[in-house]
Structures are given as structure tokens and as C-alpha cells.
Amino acid sequence: MTSRSHRQAHPAHPARPADPQAPDAPPSRGLWSPRVFLFSFLAFLCYTTGLSLLTPLHGSPDEPVHEIYGYQVVTGNIPLESERVLAPRYLRSGAPDCWRTTRSQTAWCSPPISSDATLREMGTSAVNYPPLYYALTHQPLRFLSGAAALWAVRLCSALLFSLLAAFGVSAFAAGLPHRLESFIALTVLTPAFFTFAGFSNPQSLEIGAALAMAGCLIPLLRPLPPRETARRWIAGGCAALLLIMARPVGPYWAIAMCLLLAGVFGRERVRTYIRTRAFAIFMALCAAGCLAWLAWTRISTIYGPTPTEVTNDGWSALTLRLLGNFRYYMHETIGTGGWRSVTTSVPVTVLYWVVLFAVVAAAWRWGQRRHRLSIALAFISLPLSAILMNTLVLSRTTFPIWQGRYGFPFLFPLFWVCVAVIATSGRRRTNISGALARATSTLFFLATVDITVRMAWRFYAGITTAPLWRVLTDTPPHALIGAALAIAVAGTYLVLTWRSTRRCADSCLPVI
């Protein structure tokens, strides 16, 4: 008996802690949750497809430009030597020039999408974009024509986004200690987050990859078993590689997210991670992505069109011009459609920002000093990053090339960091977390109803000329189905969130 007790008290091979700050690491739940992945994938796919059906073809910003460039990618005509290229006629047949800048004009003025695949000269401003997104989503342009080809491209884009975003959500949820914060994390993804997922736009890949990277790496804020930690670094590196190769500004968002996480992790945890082989693999994947990005940037600069030099007005003037659009940026973060021609209503936008501020305030209240400093610096860096990006491209344009949606690959992972800080604060805040989960899910539902109705009103009935009831009579059936699909997803998630918060309030077991 004595010998057995002695062996239990002094094991021959003690388990190595996953982190020096927390010797008792929790048991591993795996890198991701298949059930959460499946639920999130179906929800994301239905929601983004709904918004896609609701929006007229070519009705998303610069959609024809990306489709024309995508055709060049899938037919092997890159790198381009000119902005003028040969592309099928149907890619411009439904151009929305007649309505995109006039709120009193509906999309019915656009000519119908033809099936004429005759090649003619067209212009595209995406000549320097990395080709990865287009190679993954624009293959239908090789086999189909007309509206069928354009709808197929949108579906491929929605599938790509949904796969990446759902993996990020499932990895994030599996790494959190409590269920309530998982629901908060899902509903801080505002309707605007999905606006460009179901269209021909490389932000589909960019935002999805950013969420996948964040979902893998943010849970490393808390100690995890060595095997799971290693898998998260490797999976996060793969997502970072996709993020870097998504758009010309991809590397900047990957670097910004790494700096944010380094500050949130703290010095001791960073020192622990950088000594591991998995972190070395993560850095190698990021380096590979940066090298590919640099190579493509060099090639496209050599063979692409020579940029027109313009006068640089300076950082101060640029800052004032960006601040002048701040009110719209607030709307665009919550919900927007078309060429900024429809947004969520002011009450919904303000209420949503109040709840988002409450999430940040809760993280500030319960987080440690390093968490507060990192979150503050991250929010400060958003306008600075806008100025930086504009400075880098001022040789190509005479206006600030910045919109609120450009910050989504960093802004929403930043909100997720706040949610993770709340979940790992060491104190169960069931009442507060439950209230935040209910508030975010309720506002997500209200914002979804608001933006979908206003999109149908703007695109098909005339938001400034027709009464609201005309939405039901003037909106085409496929658009009504799209609006109903998005609202159904938001309503279903609202019901599930409220039921789950009640169960969590009645149970003391913080399980997922």
C-alpha cells in the first residue's frame, strides 16, 4: 500500500505542461468540431447564397471587373500586359451603369444578360491581383455562358468562403472553454461580413481565410495540449498563406493579426511557442505565401500597365478625407449592398455598434493589462492601416482607395479576440455572457431583416419612389427566395442562441 501510494505521488514520468504559466492543461477537444463545422457551413452557405440571389447580376461592386479578370486567369492569359483584354460579350451585357449611382433608379433598367460568348475588348482594373481566388472560383466561365456562368461563379465563391469560415468557427469554438462565448463570436459577424462572400470578389477568399486563421490561432491564448497546439499552428499557417495570396493587401492583414496575437499571448507564451517545431512550420508557410506574393507582384509590375503618376496630397489631407467617410464606414460594417447604394437603417446600425462596444468593454474589463494594450493598439491601427494602404497605391489612383469592408479581415478577428479574452478571463460571467449572446443574435436577426428588405426595395421597387409594399410585387421570385433564405438562417440562429443561453444559465457545466 505504501509503495503504491508513493508511486502515485511521485510518477516516474511526469506529464510535461503545455505552458509554463498553466501546468494543468485542459484535455484536448481536437482542432475543430465537426458538428459545429457542418452547422456553420450550411448556415454560411445558405446566408451568402440568399444575399447573392437577392442582388442583381453585376450588382456587387466591381463584379464585372473581377469576372473579366477571372476569365483571363482560367484561360491562361495572365500576366496581363494591358488593362484592355478580350473577354466574352456577356460579361458586360448587364452592366448596372444606369442604376448604381442613382438611388431613385432601380436595377430593372439594366439590359438582360445575354448568352453571347463572342470575344470583344473590355477593360479590367484587377490586372495586378493574385490569381489564386480566380483560379478556384471562376472555372465555370470555361464551360458555361450567360447568366448561368455568372450564377455558377457566385456559387463557387460562396462555397469557398463558407468552407473556410466554417472551419474557422469550428476551430474557434473547439478552443473556447465555454459555450456562451461561441454564440457571441458567431453573431458579431454582422450581415455586412457576408456581403461579398457570394459574389465575384476576392474578398470572399480574403475574409474566409482571415476567419480560418483567427479561429485556429486565437484559442492559443489559453494553454492547450502540445498536439493540439501544434495542429493549430500548422492549420493557421495554411490559412495565413491563403490570406496572403488573396488580395494585394493580404500580407498586411496577416502581419497585423500576428502582431495582435503576439501582444495578447504575452511575452512568456510567445517565448514558449517560438521554440516549437510547429511554429517554425507556421513561419515557413507564411514566408512561402509572402515569397509567392512578392513574385506575383514583381511579374505583374513588369508585364502589367504602367501606373499613372498622380499628386500625393499628403497624409494629413488623406486622413481628413477618410474621417469624412467615417459615418458611412459605421453603416458599412453592419450592412451594405450594391455600390454603397443601400445600407442598414440608422437605429439598427447604432444599436449594433452599442452591442459591439459592449463586447469590447467586457474584454477590457476582464482582460489583463496586455490584453487591453493589444486591443487598444489594434483599433488604433485600423485608420493608420487605411492611410498606409492609400499611400502605397496613390501612384495608381487620385482618390482614397479605402472602404469599411477593406478592414473586415482584421476587424472581425479583433472582435473574436475580445470574445476569447472574455471566455478565458478565469471567471464565469454567465449572466453577462448570456445577455451579450442574446443581444448580438437578436440584432443580427433585425439587421438581416432590415438589410434584405431595403436591398429588395432599392434594387427592384425603388427605395425613394415606391411604397414599401411594392417590394412584394416588384421583386423577382429568385430574389424573394434569397431574402427569405437569409432571414430564415438568422431566425433559426436566434432561436438556437436563446435556447442555449437558457440551458447554460441552468447548468454549471461550461461545456461546448
PECOR-V884577 format. One line per field, one symbol per residue. ss: DSSP state (H for helix, E for strand, L for the rest). psi: psi as a letter, one per 20 degrees, with the letter a starting at -180 (. if undefined). Layout:
ss: ???
psi: ???
This chain:
ss: LHHHHHHHHLLLLLLLLLELLELLLLLLLLLLLHHHHHHHHHHHHHHHHHHHHHLLLLLLLLHHHHHHHHHHHHLLLLLLLLLEEEEEHHHLLLLLLLLLLLLLLLHHHLLLLLLLLLEEEEELLLLLLLLHHHHHHLHHHHLLLHHHHHHHHHHHHHHHHHHHHHHHHHHHHHHLLLLHHHHHHHHLLLHHHHLLLLLLLLHHHHHHHHHHHHHHHHHHHLLLLHHHHHHHHHHHHHHHHHHHLLLLLHHHHHHHHHHHHHHHHLHHHHHHHHLLHHHHHHHHHHHHHHHHHHHHHHHHHHHLLLLLLLLLLLHHHHHHHHHHLHHHHHHHHHLEELLLLEELLHHHHHHHHHHHHHHHHHHHHHLLHHHHHHHHHHHHHHHHHHHHHHHHHLLLLLLLLLLHHHHHHHHHHHHHHHHHHHHLLLLLLHHHHHHHHHHHHHHHHHHHHHHHHHHHHHHHHLLLLLLLLHHHHHLLHHHHHHHHHHHHHHHHHHHHHHHHHHHHHHLLLLLL
psi: gggghhhhhnqhnqppqiphinhnqqqpjrhrohghggggggggghghhghghhpqpjiqpkghghhghhhhgijkjqqqiqiprpqqhiijhkpkhiihjohipriiiqqqprjojpprprqpjkhjqqigghhhijhhihhrrbhggghhggghghggghgghhggghhghhiqiqhghhhghhiinrhhhihjhkrnpiiggggghhhggghhhgiihqpqqgghgghggghhhghhggghjgrhjghghggghggghghhgrgghghghiiqhhhhgghggghgghggggggggghhgirqpqpprpoiqhghhghhghhjhhhhgghhgpqqbmkiprqrggggggghgghhhgghghhgirrghgggggghghhighhhggghhhhjiiiqjqomprhhhihihghhghhggghgghjiipomggghggggggghghggghggghgghghgghhhnhihqrhiihhhipqghhgggghgghgghgghgghghghhgghhiqjomq.
